[in-house]
């Protein structure tokens, strides 16, 4: 790999195997699991956030962005965006108890 000089075979397995069932009758239509949130500006992807949706928790811990856009404070923006959607997310997930940012 170009950035880390790792050999490709060392990168073929996921970091964590989830024991969470992907679909549940009372869960979201998309299922539980990890998802990528893409942030675009003028037809250019500028950031990607990783969000984990579980029955009792929504976790948004990782965000990576293009360094040309560091001045936009995309980490703060992504956190505020998740907070602004909290009521809608809470309605969708009846067992939800916490957000982790």
C-alpha positions, 0 to 999 in steps of 0.5 A: 500500500502506498501510504503505509508500505504494508503488504496487501495480504495484511490488509484483507481482514476487517479490524473487528468482526461484529456479533450484532445481527445486521437486520432486526424486525424492530431495527432500521430498514438499512440494518444495523452496522457500520456506515460511511457518511460522505461529505461533498463540495462542488462534485468533490468528496472532502470528508468521510465519517464512519458511523456505527448504528446499534440498537441502543447507541449511535457512535460517530467516532471517526472522520477523515478529510482532505487536508485542503479543507481543514479550515472548514472544521469538518469534524465539528460540522459532522458532529453538529449535523448528527446532533441536529438529526438526533430527534429523527434518529431517536424516533427511528430507533425506539431503544436508542439511549445514547449518542457517542461523538 
